[in-house]
Amino acid sequence: MGFYFAQLLTGLANASSLFLIACGLSIIFGVTRIVNFAHGSFYMIGAYLAYTLVTTLPHGIFGFWFSVVVAALIVGVVGLLIELTILRRIYHAPELFQLVATFGVVLIIQDVALAIWGAEDLLGPRAPGLDRAVRIMGEPIPEYDLALILIGPLVLAGIWVLFHRTRWGVLVRAATQDREMVDALGVNQAWLFSGVFVLGSALAGLGGALQIPREAVSLQMDLSVIGEAFVVVVIGGMGSVAGAFVAAVLISVLNAFAILVFPQISIVLPFVVMAVVLIVRPYGLFGKPGSEHGGAEEPEQPLRLLSPQATMVLMALVMVLAASPAVVSEFSTTLLVDVMVATLFAVSLHFMMGLGGMVSFGHAAYFGVGAYGAAMTVKYLGLGMLPAMAIGPLAAAGAALVFGWFCVRLSGVYLAMLTLAAAQILWGVTFQWQEFAGGDDGILGVWPDKWASDDWIYFYVAFVLCVGGIWLMRRVAHAPFGYGLRGIRDSAIRAEALGMDVKFHQWMGFTLAGAVAGLAGAVFAFSKGSVFPDVLGIGQSVDGLIMVLLGGIHALAGPIFGAGVFVLIEDWVLKLDYWRFIFGAIILLVVLLAPDGVAGGVDRLLRALGLRKERES
Amino acid sequence: MQMIRRKLLGALAALPMLGMIPGAAQAEGKIVIGEINSYTRLPAFTEPYKKGWTLAMEELNAAGGIDGRMIEVISRDDTGDPATAIRIAEELTSKEGAVMIFGTFLSNIGLAVADFAKQKEVLFLASEPLSDAIVWSKGNKYTYRLRPSTHMQAAMLAERAAKLGKKKWATVAPNYAYGKDAVAAFKSELTKLQPGVEFVEEQWPPVFKIDAGSTVRALEASKPDAIFNVTFGGDLAKFVREGSLRFLFEDRTVVSLLTGEPEYLNPLGTEAPEGWIVTGYPPEQIETDEHKAFMAAYEARWGEAPKTGSIVGYNSMLAIKAVLMKAGSVETEALLAAMEGLEIPTSPTGPFMFRAADHQSTMGAYVGLTTQKDGMGMMTDWAYADGADYLPSEEEAAKLRPAE
């Protein structure tokens, strides 16, 4: 009995630290609708700052808690600076575009932290006065765990008081529910958003600072918490702080007991819980319908068919690409294959997000299933490259068919997070299942057949498949099916009234996008010769998102620009020291110069130069 | 203002195209070597490694290079992603004219580059990855590995663990190939030496995401006599802290892989555990002339003590020098022939060679106990374990490899 009670307390202590990280994220999202990837970075800076302060100040109870609070405040100031200089300028960009900016901030902070605090992990002192364990029912429980169990609910109570007993808090809650109305009532939104961002950042910093007595401060801290923090926020319901607390307790306590029975479960547990919760409750535990989207946006311009001149320019560019192996070096041919694969992947994601209005944070699942499907066809069936390239997309379509059925029942951020859960569960399976899927050692020896093993021949194989895939997506966008998808995106109710089966239509769109991502994955597998679980990972999904958003979500050409720019710049900066800082800075620059994405920027450029006619209104 | 913005944007888009221009022909006279590692993903381990090979390269070039030809290493960051590593390997070999590739830290990247080496027929010296698969189940003609593998280090520990005579063991290892291989190797080696030993509990926390409190309690619940630990880095710090808070290590011996390496032991500071049996590297205590010379040169060049990565990087470059000298050519076939049984008679860690049968080097590791001195973790009662003594015989090892 004592043992299980102690295990419960351990789970609750973890829940508190998880809640402290997640609550700030929930507040920021609830009001500003920014999906803030940099939240993990704020958490990491909080920990580093607290480490520096704790080890500089005289050791003692006062020094420790003073350091924790000051670290949180400094992180709040950092958050303020980022909000004022970057985010404030792009609130009117398309939904989710801000996450590209926060992605740039993540990269910059990683290099800055490395430069300031060095590469080695830093183990801070234990909390003075709370550095031992006490026996409860005969079991040793660290005193600091007990302190955390108290701090979590205290912070929750503090936030509650702030939101329910102050004028500012009332305004924040009002903005969470209806931004336009608050604006219409004359409340200064800019000031409100800054305040919320500072609060959220400071809470992340506090979460990091409070980890000092529990773990070594390291450069991996940022990315290691961000996934779980999002999961907690979503399970609780976007914008619901109390929900985040319940979700944190649910996950941590489940984990504490689950590892007694099935130690391998930790790796996917949060995502399994999230999938189950979202299937049962489409808005999370405490979320309300309507919490899934940001404010209303300007309706998108309808897609236009290309003018004859533009078609000719496009054809000429494709011809140049086709002729490139004759001109450029062998390595550039390989690089161009990477660009084409990334473009096809981005185009398939754009088909879902831009045309279908279904944001996906886990599109890598289908890319990865395509790659694994192709690799396993070679490994287990002994078939050649071309059959494998056919089976890859089919496998991806199958996976998308299954997961899509669940996902299209949700919308907005909840849909996005369910796709992420699907991707993470698949990732967990490939990562764990060493006998069948190779585990993290992956599947090797997936090279092109002899006839295609020359780089330039494989280039043409990839060219036919990728350009063909991109053409197919474009063709579908202009076909009745594509019109249907766009109609549903703009108004599901009207589409339904017109007699369309909305869910079925979206489901098929999801599946088609999955199949095309799978094709990209199959081409990728043979170009690299090996497949690892990374292809299904969050990193791959985020890369796709960044490409689509950076390119411009409102144009068919957006993902093509985005993928090209992303891969080529990355390849170029990787050669430099502190490339993450430079890459992050470039991303921020693009974000600030072209808040409608590269495609939007190019469009404005062409119109300014008189090469493109102003849109008739 | 609008115009400036647009110009900037255009210029920005054009920048990466610079990379597409075919590379300049390789400069005459120098030998280009490609190097890939996870410099941004795992700087704590890869920075000392880079300093190690850089020092060896500078010494080699100062002494006249290879028959008068200078060595130039083109070093690149793989960002921790196997696909990026493959692209870079392609660039290094086809564009930069690298005659061979070395490096990598993470096992999956090591395996990806090894497979690339096989496909593109280029020599690859895997410096740091520990995975047994690189030289055994997924070994190939073009890949050699320097550092003592998971199996070797686990066998070194099992030898010492068997002397304890403890019966009930629990294991804790990160949940991926490295952890699984290490636990499997330790179990089989210990069972061989001490039949009747029992393994009563296994914990598999996700790598770098250990829930240390719960894991410690699950281990405690099984009441083992001794614990075999494979966690490292941040996970290790959490495990040590939670474990000592909850008295997990009272009256229990812990046998721990890699924990004696300065990369892992230094950050623990005053909380470094006492009396754990570990593999590692105690640079300040090794008294051989070769090591003292290396240590002095390293400290003079970098102003800090060497770490395990430093010695791996340094020995990598010594191996590259040896193979280039022996081959007398930079053609892959000549290099491969030279790698078979290649001997490096002097190195800071003593002589070692590359076995022809399984391409594993016999470089060893230091096995000893952890202790504390002046608030710093260090090793004591250690001895150098020669890698050759912990490998299966060459005939057995050859059977572990796929048929070529």
Interface residues (C-beta under 8 A of the other chain):
Chain A: F3 A6 Q7 T10 G11 A13 N14 Q110 D111 L114 A119 E120 D121 L122 L123 R126 R132 A133 P140 P142 D145 R214 E215 A216 S218 L219 Q220 M221 S224 S252 N255 A256 I259 L260 P263 Q264 S266 I267 V328 S329 E330 F331 S332 T334 L335 D338 F431 Q432 Q434 G439 D440 D441 G442 L444 G445 W447 S453 D455 F524 K528 G529 S530 F532 D534 V535 G539 V565 L568 I569 D571 W572 L574 K575 W579 R580 I586 L589 V590 L593 A594 V598 G601 R604 L605 A608
Chain B: Q2 M3 R5 R6 L8 L9 G10 L12 A13 L15 P16 M17 L18 G19 M20 I21 P22 G23 T40 P43 A44 E47 R76 D77 T79 D81 P82 A83 T84 I86 R87 I88 E90 E91 S94 K95 S107 N108 L111 A112 A114 D115 F116 K118 Q119 S131 A133 K138 N175 Y176 A177 K180 E202 Q203 W204 P205 P206 F208 K209 D211 A212 G213 S214 T215 R217 A218 A221 G233 G234 A237 K238 R241 E242 L245 R246 F247 E263 N266 P267 L268 G269 E271
